[in-house]
Amino acid sequence: MDITSSTVFIPGATSGIGLGLALRLQAAGSTVIVGGRRTELLQQIATEHPGIGTVEIDTTDPASIAAARADLAQLYPALDALVTMARIMEPEDLRDPASLDVAERTIAVNLLGPIRLVHAFLPALLARPSATVMTVSSGLAYVPLAATPTYNATKAAIHSFTESLRVQLTKSSVQVIELVPPATRTTLMGQQNSDVAMPLEEFLTEVMDLLKTRPDAEQILVERVKWQRNAEAEGRYQDVLNVLSARYRD
Ligand SMILES: NC(=O)c1ccc[n+]([C@@H]2O[C@H](COP(=O)([O-])OP(=O)(O)OC[C@H]3O[C@@H](n4cnc5c(N)ncnc54)[C@H](OP(=O)(O)O)[C@@H]3O)[C@@H](O)[C@H]2O)c1
């Protein structure tokens, strides 16, 4: 992915990592379109950051995805990168029947959403001389946080889906990248001031450095996420699981 000249659509960029990445890519020279449901935030972003594009999209709604795709095809025919960022993360107590609702919503946003987006945008991306699909998993795809079982499961599924997508697109012009964030200070699950989460700007700086210096990387792994990403391969899986499970054992 050429961070200096791509035309990038990021559904799930009205806040947090998505918005931060959008602004970094724009500053590097790319054209960026941010998407999300909160129209007031989309308007605010367009006002505060001249040149950035915005599109309203609900990634759980196939009609909304189709409408966004049609708008983008008209306004940004050079679109050559899709970043499937939109997610929710909510705690679930599996002993509470009400948690099934959280599980179903989590799968709709975090798993079905990216799959629908890839299906919607891939034909146009395949027609470009060079293009990128970036999916977003998590360190929790590799060792789960017991408090958010379905979130972790969707992220593990995104990792697996991404691997297959990359293999299927081997002989195409589309590069497939998996961004694997560690706990990062955003409002995703209230960790914006957490000491154990990585400061957002530090995370973004490391991500942009990796995208610049390793443009062919299959995974974007900042140093902080390797604790989880490489736990199994390095024989530390049970130790990391114990740390992430501490609240259930104390
Ligand atoms: N922060 C972390 O610690 C961390 C760690 C690992 C992975 N990640 C991943 O990084 C990505 C960004 O997370 P974040 O921390 O930046 O979270 P965030 O600030 O809560 O951002 C989530 C984004 O998703 C959008 N979104 C949610 N549901 C949507 C829907 N149905 N349709 C369209 N957009 C939707 C939200 O926009 P609207 O509400 O406006 O729709 C928002 O822009 C996620 O994939 C997350 O799983 C984050």
The ligand as an SDF file (V2000), in Angstrom:
LIG
                    3D

 48 52  0  0  0  0  0  0  0  0999 V2000
   -8.8280    0.2780   20.8680 N   0  0  0  0  0  0  0  0  0  0  0  0
   -8.3210   -0.9320   21.1060 C   0  0  0  0  0  0  0  0  0  0  0  0
   -7.8420   -1.2350   22.2130 O   0  0  0  0  0  0  0  0  0  0  0  0
   -8.3180   -1.9610   20.0120 C   0  0  0  0  0  0  0  0  0  0  0  0
   -7.5610   -3.1230   20.1850 C   0  0  0  0  0  0  0  0  0  0  0  0
   -7.5600   -4.0820   19.1840 C   0  0  0  0  0  0  0  0  0  0  0  0
   -8.3130   -3.8820   18.0340 C   0  0  0  0  0  0  0  0  0  0  0  0
   -9.0300   -2.7410   17.9020 N   0  0  0  0  0  0  0  0  0  0  0  0
   -9.8190   -2.5800   16.6900 C   0  0  0  0  0  0  0  0  0  0  0  0
   -9.5510   -1.3340   16.0880 O   0  0  0  0  0  0  0  0  0  0  0  0
  -10.7180   -0.9000   15.4010 C   0  0  0  0  0  0  0  0  0  0  0  0
  -11.0850    0.5060   15.8260 C   0  0  0  0  0  0  0  0  0  0  0  0
  -11.4030    0.4720   17.1970 O   0  0  0  0  0  0  0  0  0  0  0  0
  -11.4010    1.7730   18.0860 P   0  0  0  0  0  0  0  0  0  0  0  0
  -10.7680    1.4200   19.3590 O   0  0  0  0  0  0  0  0  0  0  0  0
  -10.8830    2.9020   17.3120 O   0  0  0  0  0  0  0  0  0  0  0  0
  -12.9710    1.9240   18.3850 O   0  0  0  0  0  0  0  0  0  0  0  0
  -13.9820    3.1520   18.2970 P   0  0  0  0  0  0  0  0  0  0  0  0
  -13.3230    4.4480   18.6030 O   0  0  0  0  0  0  0  0  0  0  0  0
  -15.1680    2.7370   19.0930 O   0  0  0  0  0  0  0  0  0  0  0  0
  -14.3700    3.1490   16.7690 O   0  0  0  0  0  0  0  0  0  0  0  0
  -15.2410    2.2170   16.2370 C   0  0  0  0  0  0  0  0  0  0  0  0
  -15.7450    2.7780   14.9330 C   0  0  0  0  0  0  0  0  0  0  0  0
  -16.6460    1.8200   14.3690 O   0  0  0  0  0  0  0  0  0  0  0  0
  -17.7600    2.5150   13.8820 C   0  0  0  0  0  0  0  0  0  0  0  0
  -18.9120    1.6150   13.8440 N   0  0  0  0  0  0  0  0  0  0  0  0
  -19.3950    0.8360   14.8470 C   0  0  0  0  0  0  0  0  0  0  0  0
  -20.4820    0.1700   14.4160 N   0  0  0  0  0  0  0  0  0  0  0  0
  -20.6760    0.5370   13.1160 C   0  0  0  0  0  0  0  0  0  0  0  0
  -21.6240    0.1920   12.1250 C   0  0  0  0  0  0  0  0  0  0  0  0
  -22.6160   -0.6590   12.3640 N   0  0  0  0  0  0  0  0  0  0  0  0
  -21.5060    0.7630   10.8900 N   0  0  0  0  0  0  0  0  0  0  0  0
  -20.5030    1.6290   10.6200 C   0  0  0  0  0  0  0  0  0  0  0  0
  -19.5660    1.9940   11.5160 N   0  0  0  0  0  0  0  0  0  0  0  0
  -19.6680    1.4510   12.7560 C   0  0  0  0  0  0  0  0  0  0  0  0
  -17.9580    3.6890   14.8180 C   0  0  0  0  0  0  0  0  0  0  0  0
  -18.6420    4.7320   14.1300 O   0  0  0  0  0  0  0  0  0  0  0  0
  -20.1850    5.1290   14.3200 P   0  0  0  0  0  0  0  0  0  0  0  0
  -20.5370    4.8870   15.7540 O   0  0  0  0  0  0  0  0  0  0  0  0
  -20.2260    6.5630   13.9140 O   0  0  0  0  0  0  0  0  0  0  0  0
  -20.9240    4.2440   13.3820 O   0  0  0  0  0  0  0  0  0  0  0  0
  -16.5100    4.0930   15.0740 C   0  0  0  0  0  0  0  0  0  0  0  0
  -16.0860    4.9960   14.0770 O   0  0  0  0  0  0  0  0  0  0  0  0
  -11.7990   -1.9330   15.6970 C   0  0  0  0  0  0  0  0  0  0  0  0
  -11.8200   -2.8630   14.6650 O   0  0  0  0  0  0  0  0  0  0  0  0
  -11.3020   -2.5790   16.9670 C   0  0  0  0  0  0  0  0  0  0  0  0
  -11.8200   -3.8880   17.1180 O   0  0  0  0  0  0  0  0  0  0  0  0
   -9.0540   -1.7690   18.8480 C   0  0  0  0  0  0  0  0  0  0  0  0
  1  2  1  0
  2  3  2  0
  2  4  1  0
  4  5  1  0
  4 48  2  0
  5  6  2  0
  6  7  1  0
  7  8  2  0
  8  9  1  0
  8 48  1  0
  9 10  1  0
  9 46  1  0
 10 11  1  0
 11 12  1  0
 11 44  1  0
 12 13  1  0
 13 14  1  0
 14 15  2  0
 14 16  1  0
 14 17  1  0
 17 18  1  0
 18 19  2  0
 18 20  1  0
 18 21  1  0
 21 22  1  0
 22 23  1  0
 23 24  1  0
 23 42  1  0
 24 25  1  0
 25 26  1  0
 25 36  1  0
 26 27  1  0
 26 35  1  0
 27 28  2  0
 28 29  1  0
 29 30  1  0
 29 35  2  0
 30 31  1  0
 30 32  2  0
 32 33  1  0
 33 34  2  0
 34 35  1  0
 36 37  1  0
 36 42  1  0
 37 38  1  0
 38 39  2  0
 38 40  1  0
 38 41  1  0
 42 43  1  0
 44 45  1  0
 44 46  1  0
 46 47  1  0
M  CHG  2   8   1  16  -1
M  END
$$$$
